[in-house]
Amino acid sequence: MTALSEQLPDTRPKERPKERHRLTVVGGLAALSLDAMASVSYGPEAIVLVLALAGGTGLGFTLPVTFAIAVLLTVLTLSYRQVIAAFPEGGGAYGVSRTYLGRRASLVAAASLVIDYVLNVAVSVAAGVAALTSAVPELRPATVWLCLAVLVIVTAVNMRGIAHSARAFVVPTVIFVGSILVVIIAGLIRGEPATTFTAPEHARNLQAVGILLLLKAFANGCAALTGVEAIANAVPSFRRPRARNAQHAEVALGALLAVMLLGIAVLIEKFAIHPVDGVTVLSQVTGAALGDGFGFYLVQFATVVLLALAANTSFGGLPVLAQLLARHNNLLHLFALRAERQVHRYGIAFLAITSAILLVVANGQMNLLVPLFAIGVFVGFTLSQTGMVLHWRRERGPGWRGRAALNGFGAVLTGIAAVVVTATKFGEGGWLIIVALPVLVALMEWVNRGYDEIGGRLRLGEVPPPPRPNRSLVVVPVGAVSDLTRQALAAALSLGDRVVAVHVTHPGDEARARELVAAWDEWDPGVPLVRVHDERHRLGEPLVEYLRGVDCKQVFVLIAEVEPAHVWQRVLQNQRGTVLARALRRRTDAVVCRLRFRITLGERNA
């Protein structure tokens, strides 16, 4: 039996090398869902802070408002599950809008997602550091430096590949989710709070519970929904079958987030949690459920870590979105380049740099960044939902009316949330998003027009006439007779019909020029030497002027340079080749070739 099995070929599917650097379902949750998971720490608190303006009566609406958010979360989860199936190339709201709402709407969706991704990194890092400095006040003077240090760590992990970052973040994610679920279960079982915090005396002029107050609480609480779209934006990062794995991750995220939000809301009402200065709502809920022992500090530590790492959602989503935008000529094409580990390094670098600038400008203060956080994402939500309604109307498959109604309902809810959040946060910095959105759209339009103009000049999409050879001239700048000159001329003779060596002289160089001419005549390489004199001791311009007088359609300039064997030897080189190449490329149509010849000190060619 053993011999027979050894003779049979191994038909088991083998994992492709590139697939090792892609995400599993669990890895997708760890790499792309930290933003949404971490929102449990500030989403319920955002609701409580608004409803507390109406006193105990207002706080009694915490669970209904959270339930409405959970309904919207369910709608978004189901919608993005369909988006993943319809757009397996990723892009989320951008892909849907581009297909069904037009190019301009897709750019608005893309701009909103880019803004949200950048703000998510800045807010997550600042929130994590804020939690740390709250526990260790001595670190507050170094807040900005701590923010930048965390950002560097997350960026470095992502530069190793998204799969590597996912594996690094699985354990913190599991600990955080597990601890929150333990808090909820323990709180539901406990009859009285284990620990209470002294709540401040409520203001006498309480607001009435009205539709505007509830809408504002709903809009504030919807900050917990940021990050739900990240999985749909990064479908290509998953292992095969990509769409199915991404769908499973999306549903798992929606279910976990809904359970945690509703569970915390139930405990808020059960234990009559009120806003307390210096103590987060999640801390109060944890203390009421677990007391102030080891469990309490474990939850706090897990929250600090996850908030700091929640920036990873953006590092997983924005580079894939940038790749799509670059492929459609809306961003620079370098954003579509991938490194060895399937890493979009330029997208990661852009995200890290812009987030660092935001953190420095805001001095690492989370409260200055949070008002900007949720506006952009709701714009993307609304466009995505609206586009999916048109998708179902066009497809008209089984049950399309119900699905279209579900997406339409979601579009209405997210549209209302977008308007309310923008209106309430406009004076707190929301106006920056209103300005940034059209600016980003205009920049992408400008990039697109630039690529269209280049494509038109290159006649992309047209069948060109057959190529015909042109007579060509190869010009080789020389300074001396050497083996480097010999190799350069040998390469030049293989490139063109006619080769000319050019030597530029300046006042005072007459003796050296005569020596070069004598050595050239003695060598007799079969290539004419042309002397060009310049009175102003310029390097590139004399060669430019010589090329302008050449009567040849195709001109090559071959610049021979030495490639040192060691890095430290680069300081021994002059930069003539760089100066010449820059001048020729800017002021002539010649094809500039820089040939680097590697040498090893101590060795001679035979």
N, C-alpha and C positions, 0 to 999 in steps of 0.2 A: 504493500500500500504506500509505503514511504517513497519507494523508487518510482512508482507511477505518478505520485503527486509532484515529484521533483521534475518529471518530464513534461507535465502540463504547464502551459503558459499562464502567467499571473494575469488574470482578467480583471482584477480589482481596480476601480478607478483610482488613478494617481493624482494627487494634488498638484496643480500647476505651481511652478515657483512663484509666480506673481500673486497667486491666491493666498499665499502665506502672509502677505502684507495687507490683506483685506480683512473685513470685520465679520465676525459671527453675530448671532442675535444678541448674546450676552455682551459681546464686545461693543456692539452698536449702542446698547443701552449705556455702557460705561463711557464710551467716547463721545456720544452725540446727545445724551439726555441729561447730563449733569446740570445744565442750565435750568431745565424744567424741574428736575428733582430738587435742586437747591432753592427754587422759588417757594417751596413749602415753608421756608424760614421767614420770608417777608410777605408772601401773599396774604395769609390770614391776618397778619398784623396791619396791612394796609386797609383791610376791611374794617377792623376793629377801631382804628384811629379815626375813621370817618363816622362810623355809627356811634361812637362815644360822644359825639357832639350833641346827640339827642338823649344822653343819659342811658339808664337801664332799659328804657323802652326801645331805644335805637339798637342797643346791643342784642336785644331779643330777635333782631332780624339777621343776625350773623349766619345762622344756619340756612335760612331761605336764600340769602344772597349767595352764599357758597354753593348751595344746590343749583342755583341758576348758572353759576360759573361751571359747575360740574356738567350741567346739560350742554353748555357751549363746548366744553372740553370733549364731551362725547361726540358732538357734531363734528368738531375739528378732527378728532382721531379717525372717525369713519371717513371723513372727506379726504384726509391726507392718505389714508389707506387706498382710496380709489386713485388719488393723484399718483401714488407710487406705481400702481398698475398701468396707468395711462401714460406715464412719463418715466420709464425706467432709466433714462439717461440722466435723471436728476434735475435739479433746478426748482422744484416745488412751484411756488407762486409765479416765478419767472417763466417757467416752462408752460404753465397753464395760460398765463396772460398772453404770452407770445403767440400761442396757437389760436386762442379764441377771442382775445380782446384787442389784438393789434400790437404793433411794435412799440408804439409810444407808451401804452399801458404796461407792457412788459418791462420797459426801462424804469418806469415808476416803481413797479414791484421789485425789480432788482436793486434800485437805489435804496428802497426802504429796508430790504434785507441786509444790504451792506452796512447801513447805518446801525441796524439792530445788532449785527454781529460785532461791530466794533465797540458799541456801547456795552454789550454783554460782557466782553472781555474786561473793559474798564470797571464796570459795576461789580462784577464777580470778584475780581482781584481786590478792589477797594473794600468790598464787604467782608471778605475773608480777613484782610489785614485789620479792619475795624474791630472785628470780633476778637482778634488776637490782642490788639492794643487795649481793648476793654478789660481783658483778663490780666494783661501785664502793662499797666499805665506807663512804666518807665520807657517803653518802646515808642511812645507817641511822637517824640521829636523826629524819629527816623521813619515816619509813615511812608513818605514818598519813596525812600530807598527800599523799604520792605516791599512796597507794591512793585517796583521795578525788578526786585530780586525774584519775586514769585512769577512775574511775567517772563523773565529769562528762563526760569526752570520749566515752565509749561511749554514755552517755545522750543527749548532744546529737546524735550521729550517728543514733541510732534515732529521735529526735524528727522527723527529716527524712523518715522512712519506711523500712520494712523493706527495700525494694528498693535505696534509697540506701545503707543500711548494708551490704547484701550486696556491692554493687559496691566499697565501700571495703575489704572484708575478703577479696576474692577473691585479690589478689596475695599477702598474707601466708600465706593458706592453701595456695596453690600452692607457694610457696617452702618452707614447712614440710614438706608431704607429699613434695615432690620431694627435699628434702635427706635425709629419713628413708629413702626408697627408695634413694638413692645410698649411704647408710651401710650398708644391708643388703646391697646388691649388692657393694660394695667389701669388706665384711667376709667375705662368702661366698667371694670370690675370693682374698683374702689368706690366706696360710698361717700367718703369725705376727703377733701384734699389733704395730701400728706404735708404739704408746705404751702403757706399763703404769703402773699406779698401785699404790703400796705398800699392800697390804691389811693391816689390823690382825691381830694374833695372835688366833686364835679362842679362845673361852673353853674351859676344860678340862671343865667340866660341861656337855657337850653333850646336847641332848635327843634322844631317839630319834625316828625318823621314824614317826609313827603317824597314824591317821586324823584325830585332832583337829588335829595340826599341819598336815596337808594341807588340811583343811577351813578352817582359819584362813587359810592362804595363798591358797586359792581365794576365800574371802570378801574378803580384802584386795585381791586382784587384780581382783575384780569392780568395783572403783572405776573401772576402765577402761571399764565399760559405761554409766556415767552419761551421759546425753545421747542415747542411742540412740532414746528415745521422743519426742524433741523434734519431729521431722519429722511424726510422726503427730498430735501435738497441734496443729500449725499448718498443716494442709492448706489452709484457706481463704486462706492467705497466698500460695499458688502461683498461677501463671497457668493459664488453661484449656488443656487439660483438667487440672483441679487434682489429682484422685486419681492419674492416670497419672504426672504430673510428680513428685508426692510419692513415689510408689512407686519410680520410677527413682532419686530422690535417696536413699531409704532403702537400696536395694540397693547403690548405689555406696558409701554410708557403711559398710555392713557389710563389704563386700569390702575396702575400703581399710584399715579398722581391723583386720580379721583378718590381713591380710598384714603390716601393721606390727608387730602384737603378736607373731605367730609368728616373724617375721624377727628381731626383737630378742631373743626368747627363745632362738633358735638361736645367735645370737652370744654371748649370756650364757654358755651352756654351752661353746661353742667356745673362747672366750677366758678361761674360768674367772673370770668377773667376781664379785667379792666386794664387800660393802658397805664403803665408805671414807668416813670422816668428812669432810664438807665437799665431797664430790664425788658428784654424782648418778650413778646407774647408767647413764642415757642418755649422760652425759658420758664415762664410761669406755668404753662401747660405741663412741661416736663417735671417741674418741681411738685405740682399738684398730684401728678400720677405716680412718680417714683420717689419723691422726697429729695433731699439734698445730698445724697450719698454718691457712690461710685457711678450709678446709672445716670445721674444728673450730669456729671462731668463728662461721661462718655458721649452723651448726646451733644453736649456743647462742643467737645473737641471734634466730633464727627462733622458737626455743622461748619465749624471753622475750616476744616480741611476741604469739605465739599464745595463751600462757597469759593474758596481760592481756586479750586480745580474746575469750577463750572465754566470757566473760560474755554475749556477744551471743546465745548460744543461748537463754538465759533471756529476754532481751528480745524474741526472736522468738516464744517459746512461751507464756510466762505471760500476756501480754495477750490472746491468743486464748482460752486456757483461762478467764481471768477473764470474758471476754465471754460464753462459754457459761454459766458459773455465774450471771452476772447475768441472762441471758435466762431461766434456770430459777428465778429468784428466790432464789438462794442467796448472792448477793453484791449489794452496792448497784448499782442500775441505772446509775449513772454510769460503771461499768466497761465498759458496752456501747457507750458513745459513741465515735465515731470523728472524727478531725480530717480536714482537707482531703486529706492524703496517705495516707489509710487507716490512720492511726496511732491506736492506743488509748492516748491520752496519760495517762489516769488509771492504767491498768495499768502503764505504764512508770514513772510517777512513784512509785507504790507500791513497785515493785521497787527503784528507785534509793534511796528513803528508807530502807526496811528494810535493804537491804544496807549502806548507809552507817552505820546504827546498829550493825550487827554488826561492821563493820570498826573502828569507834571503840571498842566494848566490848572486842573482842579485841586492840586495839592494833595491828591490822594483821598479827598473827602467824598464819601459815597453819596451823601445827601445832595451834593451839587450835580451828580450825574443821574440819579434815579428819576428825576422829573422828565428826563429826555428818553427814558428807557423804552416805554411801552408804546409810544406813538407810532413809530415806523412799522413795528410788527403787525399792528392792526390794519394798516394800509395793505400790507401784503396778504393778510388773512382775507380781507374783503375782496380784493381782486381775485384771489385764488378761488374763493367760493363762487363768485359771480361767473368766472370762467368755467367752473365745473357745471354750473346750471346750463350754460350754452353747450357744453360737452354732451350732457345727457340729452338735450333737445336734438342735437345732431345725430347721436348714435341711435337713440330710440330703441334700446334693447329691452329685454324683459324687466319690468318694474322701474322703468326710467322715470316715470312721473314721481314716484315716492322719493327716489334718490335726488331728483332735481328739487323737489320741495324741501328736502333735508338741507341741501346746499344753499337754497335760497333763504331758508330760515337762518342758517349760519351767517350768510352774508349780511342780513339785516342786523343780527346781533353784533357782529364784529364792526359793522359800519357805525352803529350807535356808539359802541365803545370807543371807536376811533375819534368820533366827533366830541364825545364827552371828555375823553382824556386830553385831547388837544385844547379844548376850551378851558378846562380846569388847570392845566399845566402851562398854558401859554405864557403867563407872566413869570413862571418859575424856570424859564429856559426852553420851553416848548417851541418858542418862535425860532430857535436855532434849527430845529428839525424842519420847520416850514420853509426856511431859507435853504437848508442843505439839500433837501430833496430835489428841487428844480435845478440847483447847481450841479448835482451829480448827473441828473438826466442830461443837462446841457453838455457836460464833459463827455458823456458816452456818445451823444449825438455827434460831437466834434470828432471823436476818434473814428466813428463809423464813416463819416464823410471823408476823412483822410484816407481810410482804407479803400473806400469806393473810388476815390480819385486815382490812387495808385493802381487799383485793379483795372480801371478804365485805360490808363496809359499802357499797362502791360497787356491789355486785351484779354484778360482772364475770361474763360468761358468760350472763347473763339478758337477756331482751328487755324493755327498760323501756317503760312506757306512753308514749303520744305526748306531746311537750312542749306545755305551755300557757303563754301569757304571764302574768307576774305584774306587778301594779302595783309600780312601783319608785320609790325616792327617791334622788336624787343629792345628796350633801352636799359642798360645796366650801369648805374652809377658806380665808379671805381675811384679808389684813392691810392692804391698801390698794387704792385704785382705780387701776388701771394697765392697760396693754395686755395684760399677762400675765393679769390677772383677766378681761378681756374674752374672751381665747382660752379660758380655763378654763371660763367659763360657757357659751360657744358649744359646746364639746365636751360639757359636762354636759347641755345642752338636747337634744342628739342622742342621749343615752344613756337618759334616764328620763322618766317621766311628770311628775314633780315635782322641782324643783330648789330647794335652799335653800343660801344662803351663810351661813357661820358664822364669827363673829369672837370670839376669846377675849380677854377683858380681865382685867387684874390691878390691884391697888391702885396708884394713881398714874397710871393710863392714862386717866383720865376725859377729859382735854382731847383726847387723840388719838382717843379713841372718838367724841367729839362731832364732830370734824372728819371722821372716816370716815363717820358717819351723814349729815352734811350733804352730803358729796361724793356719797354713794350716792343720796340723794334727788334731787340735781341731775342725776345721770347717768340715773337711773331705768331700769335694765336689764331690768325686768320680772321680777326674781328677788328674793324677800324676803331681808332681812338679819337674822339672828338673833344677838343678843349673848349670850355665855355668860361669866359672871363667875366668877373663881376667886381666892380669898384667899391661896392658897399658892404663887402664881407657877409653877404647873405648866403644862406644855405639852400633853401627850397625854391626861392623865386627864380634864380637863374635857370634851373632845370624846367620850371613851369614855362618860362619864356621860350626856351629851346623847343619844348614839345608843341607850343602853339605855332611854331614855324615848320613843323613836320607835315608833309603832305601824305598822310596815310590814315585810312579810316579806322583801322584797328591797331592801337598802340598798347603795349604792355611795358610796365616799368618793374623790373625785377631788382628788389633791394635785398642784398645778401647780408646776413647778420650771423653772429656767432652765438650759439646756445651753450652757455657754460655748463660744465659737468656738476657744479655745486651752486647752491642758491647764493652763498656769500660772494661768489665771483661776479654776480650781476652788478655789484657796485663798481667793478672795474670797467664796465662798458660805458661808452658814450651813447648818447641818444640820437645820433644822426638819423638812424632808420625811422624812428618815431617822428622826428621833425619833417623829414622828407615825405613820409606817407601822409601826414596830416595836410601838408601844403598841396600835394598832388591830388588828393581826394576832394579837397575843397575847391580847387581852381582849375582842374582839368577833367576830361572824360577818360583818361587813361585807366587801364586796369592795373591796379597796384598789387604786386605779389611780394610778400615778405617771406623769403626763404631763410629758415633758421638751420644752420649746420652745427650739429653737436660736436664738440671737441673734448678730448680728455687730456689734461695737462700731463706732460711726461711721455706722451706717445706721439709718433710721427707717422704720417701715411707713407706707404712704400712708394 
